[in-house]
Amino acid sequence: MEMKSYVTGFVDGEGCFSVSFSIREKMKMGLEVRPSFAVGQHKRNKDIILRLQRFFGCGGVRFCKRDQNFKFEVRSTADLVEKIIPHFEKYPLQTSKMSDFLAFKEVCGLIRSNHHLNPEGMKKVIELSEQINKTGNKRYDRNSLLKLIAR
């Protein structure tokens, strides 16, 4: 099997596209947006995580003692836009994760073009993040984020 197709299939099952927020008073909107692409595996499968990092040529790998997992993560917007997103455009995801990817891609585009630095753009980022992070733990809910940027 070709590695490129394998990577897409593996990410379909084990990967995660997410967008998180932190309150940062010094930032223009008072909010920092952090898109992230990650894949985790138990320590017995560390090799595949290292292969993913080599395959994409970016990101970092860290170990979590709590769940004994290695995690490959890419947080650089440049790497997300130039390496991660083009891969999944060329080798599309086949599960419901595709809708997460499409919203994630749009968020990264808004950030890359600095649209997240104005209220309308940040509002769009927040709305798109709700589509991606449907079930995960949220530090801030949508309404509190929207109130923050409306001040």
C-alpha positions in Angstrom: 0.0 0.0 0.0 1.2 3.5 -0.8 2.2 5.5 2.3 0.2 8.5 1.3 -3.1 6.6 1.2 -2.1 4.7 4.4 -1.5 8.0 6.2 -5.0 9.3 5.2 -6.6 6.1 6.4 -4.7 6.1 9.6 -5.7 9.7 10.3 -9.3 8.9 9.5 -9.3 6.5 12.4 -6.8 8.0 14.8 -6.3 11.7 13.9 -7.8 14.8 15.3 -8.3 18.3 13.9 -9.0 20.9 16.6 -9.1 24.6 17.4 -8.5 25.9 20.9 -8.7 29.4 22.4 -6.9 31.2 25.1 -7.8 34.5 26.6 -4.8 36.9 25.9 -5.5 40.5 26.9 -2.5 41.8 24.9 -3.8 40.3 21.6 -5.9 42.5 19.4 -9.1 40.5 19.8 -8.2 39.5 23.4 -8.2 36.0 22.2 -5.5 33.6 20.9 -6.6 31.0 18.3 -4.6 27.7 18.1 -5.4 25.2 15.4 -3.9 21.8 15.8 -3.6 18.5 13.9 -2.7 15.5 16.1 -2.5 11.7 16.0 -1.9 9.6 19.2 -0.9 6.0 19.7 0.0 3.8 22.7 3.8 3.7 23.4 3.9 0.2 21.8 3.2 1.9 18.4 5.6 4.8 18.9 7.3 3.9 15.5 4.2 4.9 13.5 4.0 8.3 15.2 7.7 8.9 14.4 7.0 7.8 10.8 4.1 10.3 10.5 6.4 13.1 11.7 9.0 12.1 9.1 6.3 11.8 6.4 5.0 15.3 7.0 8.4 16.8 7.8 7.0 19.0 10.6 5.4 19.0 14.0 6.6 17.5 17.3 6.2 14.2 19.2 5.6 14.0 22.9 4.8 11.3 25.4 1.9 11.5 27.9 2.6 9.4 31.0 -1.0 9.5 32.0 -2.3 7.4 29.1 1.1 6.0 27.9 0.6 7.5 24.5 2.9 9.2 22.1 1.3 12.1 20.2 2.4 13.7 16.9 1.1 17.3 16.8 1.4 20.1 14.3 0.4 23.6 15.5 2.3 25.9 13.2 -0.2 27.6 10.9 2.4 27.7 8.1 3.0 23.9 8.4 -0.7 23.2 8.6 -1.4 25.3 5.5 1.6 24.2 3.5 2.0 20.5 4.5 -1.0 19.0 6.3 -3.9 20.5 4.4 -2.5 19.9 0.9 -2.0 16.2 1.8 -5.7 15.7 2.7 -6.8 17.7 -0.3 -4.9 15.3 -2.5 -5.7 12.2 -0.5 -9.2 12.9 1.0 -10.5 11.5 4.3 -13.3 9.0 3.8 -15.2 9.3 7.1 -17.1 12.0 8.9 -13.7 13.5 9.8 -13.8 15.0 6.3 -16.3 17.7 7.6 -13.9 18.5 10.5 -11.1 18.8 8.0 -13.0 21.2 5.8 -13.9 23.5 8.7 -10.3 23.2 10.0 -9.0 24.2 6.6 -11.2 27.2 6.6 -10.1 28.3 10.1 -6.4 27.9 9.0 -7.1 30.0 5.9 -8.7 32.8 8.0 -5.8 32.8 10.4 -3.2 32.7 7.6 -4.9 35.7 5.9 -5.1 37.5 9.3 -8.9 37.7 9.2 -9.0 36.4 12.8 -7.7 39.9 13.8 -11.1 41.5 13.2 -14.4 40.8 14.9 -16.2 39.3 11.9 -13.3 37.0 11.1 -12.9 35.9 14.7 -16.6 35.3 14.9 -16.3 33.0 11.8 -13.4 31.2 13.4 -15.4 30.6 16.6 -18.4 29.3 14.6 -16.2 27.0 12.6 -14.5 25.7 15.7 -17.9 24.7 17.1 -18.3 22.4 14.0 -15.0 20.7 14.6 -14.9 20.4 18.4 -18.4 19.0 18.8 -17.7 16.6 21.7 -14.3 17.6 23.2 -13.7 19.5 26.4 -14.1 23.2 25.9 -12.5 25.7 28.2 -14.7 28.5 26.9 -18.2 28.1 25.4 -19.2 29.9 22.2 -21.2 32.6 23.9 -18.3 33.6 26.2 -15.9 33.8 23.3 -18.3 35.9 21.3 -18.8 38.3 24.2 -15.1 38.7 24.6 -14.6 39.8 21.0 -17.7 42.1 21.1 -16.2 44.3 23.8 
